[in-house]
Amino acid sequence: MTDKDLYGGLIRLHILHHAAEEPVFGLGIIEELRRHGYELSAGTVYPMLHGLEKKGYLRSHHERTGRRERRIYEITEQGQVALVEARTKVKELFGELIEGG
């Protein structure tokens, strides 16, 4: 999948979904998205994380592990609401694309 404009919304939903399960960080979410078939660079994912935070769907804090400091993202209440609403829309789209109705 190379069309980032087409898949950008799906990638953001993946990020929200995984952030709802547990806090995420940039490299970790890049690796998780790779398991879903997305080959994304840090230059693509980090702006998405920052954008989701700016819109209020995620919040972040810095966490130090040994010498490494990471920015950890957690889903907000607003992000939870958006994710629930998105699930409905994705189910509807799935029905049209896959099930033909």
BELPEGI-V423210 format. One record per backbone hydrogen bond with DSSP energy under -0.5 kcal/mol. CO is the residue of the C=O (numbers start at 1). NH is the residue of the N-H. If there is no record, write none. Layout:
co=CO nh=NH
co=CO nh=NH
//
This chain:
co=2 nh=4
co=3 nh=7
co=4 nh=8
co=7 nh=11
co=8 nh=12
co=9 nh=13
co=10 nh=14
co=11 nh=15
co=12 nh=16
co=13 nh=17
co=14 nh=18
co=15 nh=19
co=16 nh=20
co=17 nh=21
co=18 nh=22
co=19 nh=75
co=24 nh=73
co=25 nh=29
co=26 nh=30
co=27 nh=31
co=28 nh=32
co=29 nh=33
co=30 nh=34
co=31 nh=35
co=32 nh=36
co=33 nh=36
co=33 nh=38
co=34 nh=37
co=37 nh=39
co=38 nh=40
co=41 nh=44
co=41 nh=45
co=42 nh=46
co=44 nh=48
co=45 nh=49
co=46 nh=50
co=47 nh=51
co=48 nh=52
co=49 nh=53
co=50 nh=54
co=51 nh=55
co=52 nh=57
co=52 nh=58
co=53 nh=56
co=57 nh=76
co=59 nh=74
co=61 nh=72
co=63 nh=70
co=65 nh=68
co=68 nh=65
co=70 nh=63
co=70 nh=72
co=71 nh=26
co=72 nh=61
co=73 nh=24
co=74 nh=59
co=76 nh=80
co=77 nh=81
co=78 nh=82
co=79 nh=83
co=80 nh=84
co=81 nh=85
co=82 nh=86
co=83 nh=87
co=84 nh=88
co=85 nh=89
co=86 nh=90
co=87 nh=91
co=88 nh=92
co=89 nh=93
co=90 nh=94
co=91 nh=95
co=92 nh=96
co=93 nh=97
co=94 nh=98
co=94 nh=99
co=95 nh=101
//
